[in-house]
């Protein structure tokens, strides 16, 4: 209990006081703990613990039983009562110990389009000789599944956070908690790893006009799903779409080969921010995102011109990401990649 | 139309254990519960289990509400009350059954487990035996295992749940023991709800010879006595209970115990006192039993009533232990005034006429009261009276019928008819209920007095002599008094009374069992304020009070909890760092050949094979094990195998 702090109980949710208090406590914890590295071992001084609602009922029950035992001076019901009280104390320590020594590491997050959920992958590793059951990651509004860790085991848990706007989704803090053994206590630790996820603009659904073409040839002979014309295999390069990897060949020979399609590099599309018409910046970014996604699907070369930034014609995962990243982090007044828009 | 869906089967892993824990908690109640409560509990449990297995639907809300109301009314009708252990446990069982029918989620089972704990508690309030402690520990283990399974996210092997539960209970046990010893016990109850008014055991406060008496068949223990020095002989072991002084022609009754001024002044104590310790089983009555005649008992709120019987302010609801002093030889020389003499010679005029006539004739013949008493006793002894524990029932004039027709009976019949004859002749007399005898347990050097040892005798008052004891049963069946009921039973005399002797083997087992129970009662169950004080003084506390005990308790608890915390810390420590490398270094130093800078294990091994051919096989083996353990896929057996190989390594020469 030495490391425990008073936290406004979670069950009471009727006043803004709670929000205020919670914010203060979170600020205090952040200040106290500082920024965490991406791989953090939980030490006992940063683990907090409080009884749960079930725990409070348990306290009430044992108190009633104690009164009953005292009233009738019944020694065996004293035994029962004290056994339960002791189990309560033991479970408090057990609950806290279930987190101490656990390693929490950031294991990456993939960029997503606005509207999708960003999946922060957090690896938790049990370095001890004992099983650690009932572990769960959480942030406000979402939580991961509950998982157990065998001795020496490492598992990746997902924190899915809904996105609504493009930009950089920052996760300043998440928690890991446990209710083991009897759900009488909740022990938790806050981690401040300052994680960021990139959120691409949501591709516009209702783009009726075809993307403007600057290339003289190639556009007509290739419709939107033109991947039928298989032209051969070549060695896999980083950035090739996994969908184009010849998995069968990989299974046979162990070499990663990419399928080549004829016409994929014969045409090139030119996407220019200034040429896109739309009511506002977000709409224009959204349209550009749609074009990039579609062009990438057809393995066509495309380039992107943003105010103060230009990407040469190319295709592939890497090119797609760089372009979409530019859209995600775009700012009208300051046309660089820095700064979050969320 | 509302869509109804069945259960999703998500409780399949936890529900059986919750049901088992509940059933285990209901088990000791079954013999006390009305049949229908058990039936409802069992059928709801079975139903709920089938619902989960077959993905059926749960019953609709109206059904549950109707069932709840029916059950509640049923309990009210069965018990005519809702307080006390009986109706309480019935309500808990019914609540569990009803809750089962609306258990949808994992967390609903919390309520069931809380009910399970309360049911265990209720069974302890009702009765406490030697097996109650293992039972309650098993119950807690069961409940806590079910609890763990309920809160498990994944399906965990049951072995792990049981082991975790047992481990936590083990951690909790020392703390529980410390709390149990040092938590201050109080003497005054907060409220006086009788635990179970129907379950009054032991002597009743009335006596109707001729009615059915089941007490004489009960082998239950009334109390156990340990004597400080010597045990008085059997014929002096009269355990005084309560005094009956009113007779309505059929039934003798006493009066409520009333506090009166120090009654010891009435008694002349003679001879040597006897000191002893009594462990009295709960009687739910106010009477305290002591050797005739008691002088002192170190029990709080206990007084001597006008009939020289010991009584307590409140019923004895729990086992109590008290030390008492008695004088087997005594004279009660109180003066009986006219009013009391009339009370003690009062007889209803219209019943038992023949007895009254006979008594008056015999009194006139005898000439003196003493001769008359002896003549009546001689009549019992000489004429055809039989002592039996299975007497015939008697009708409207029970004393007449007994004396002139049936002539078969036990202590109650003889005491009652003797007292009636005394009263008819104008001699004040009264009945004393208590116990006589008791069996000596050779294994514990103590005396066990059972309900079957219940006895009734007579006290008569003679001018100049005061009250003194006359036991007419002794005139009829002297063995009953001289040897005690149990002695007579062992001897075979008791067979004519309806008692069969137990086999030698059964006798040994019974004595051992009783000795264990005696210790258990004395040390565990009777640990109340008095015993706690005694124990604290023995521990070295001069004036133990609740503050001192609480402080001691807190200090011990802190130490014990710290200990648990350290234990857990050790449990969760990481395995020793790079155990494989440590073992490998040990192997190198044992081989006596230095490892060159940058030399790989395989290169070292082959060089060793050249330099020391005799150990090359063992060295290769160890090298392979080391490489596997350190760089191979995780294998829990890797390190232990390497350790064994290294410790068995012969070493270089």
Interface residues (C-beta under 8 A of the other chain):
Chain A: X54 X57 X61 X65 X67 X68 X70 X71 X72 X73 X74 X75 X76 X77 X78 X79 X80 X81 X82 X83 X84 X85 X86 X87 X89 X90 X91 X93 X94 X97 X100 X101 X127 X128 X129 X130 X131 X133 X134 X145 X146 X147 X148 X152 X179 X180 X181 X182 X183
Chain B: X110 X114 X117 X118 X120 X121 X124 X125 X128 X132 X133 X136 X137 X140 X144 X147 X148 X151 X152 X153 X154 X156 X160 X164 X168 X169 X171 X172 X173 X175 X176 X179 X180 X183 X185 X186 X187 X189 X190 X191 X195 X317 X318 X524 X525 X526 X527 X528 X529 X557 X561 X564 X565 X568 X569 X571 X572 X573 X574 X575 X634
